[in-house]
Amino acid sequence: MSGQEPRTFRSMFISDVHLGSKAAKAEFLIDFLRYHDADIIYLVGDIVDGWRLRRSWHWPQSHNDVVQKLLRKARKGANITYIAGNHDEFARQFQGVHFGGIVVADRAIHETADGKRLLVIHGDQFDTVVHNARWLAYLGDHAYDAAMLVNRVVTRLRQLLGLPYWSFSSWAKANVKKAVNFIGSFQTMLAEEARRSHVDGIICGHIHHAAIENFGDVQYINTGDWVESCTAVVEHFDGRMEILTWAQVLPEAPDEPFIPLLLEDRVGQAA
């Protein structure tokens, strides 16, 4: 995208980057942040993966570059809020504290340009596995690591064949009945939380499945992730919300073979 002018939005929402894990697509996010600005930025949890860092230290320069890029945006005047998630739950003890112009919070209320009030929360609080059976969550985390290992093998084979990036874990999540049912239940619980909070909608992350849907009078928005689908949610200056993917924002396909694809939402299609 050399020579392209940055696109500017009123607000931008990014979650589940998982810096500190080998699966993080830090280079893709750096490229995205280079060409996308916003007056307001929400980091909607799991930006840093404390769970994996506790198991083994992995912090390449590209992960540090993501942090520096965000801090630079804060210095230039962007209003940045870091919403803590379950993988970076250590941040919850710093609620209200500013780090380099970035404020830490457990949740926030965002008011859109057209007057809607949206609750911004990571969403792990409504994942019963994480909330009630932490040991099972860690077991699931190891299973996810295995899925990402399969991803890397498939990605390498597709690269050798000249094929674009394709996420095995995203495909499984969109097609396996239990995963689809879990996504649907999660969305319903988050929509109910929005109603209890007397807001017009909710923006979350956690399940790595980008979506913008209406549940009756409540709008449910999930930012997706930067491990599998490489997505972000942006608010235009008229209040319209949109999901962007790293592949879709490029003016033309680059030579880079790793182009993330966003699988279409199949929630509600399960038998």
Buried (B, 14 or more C-beta within 10 A) or exposed (E): BEEEEEEEBBBBBBBBBBBBBBBBBBBBBBBBBEBBBBBBBBBBBBBBBBBBBEBEEBEEEBBEBBBEBBBEBBEEEBBBBBBBBBBBBEBBEBBEEEEEBBBBBBBBEBBBEEEBBBBBBBBBBBBBBBEEEEEEBEEBBEEBBEBBEEBEEBBEEBEEEEEBBBBBBBBEBBEEEEBBEBBBBBBBBBBBBBBEBEBBBBBBBBBBBBBBBEBEEBBBBBBBBBBBBBBBBBBBEEBEBEBBBBBBBBEEEEEEBBBBBBBEBBBEEBE
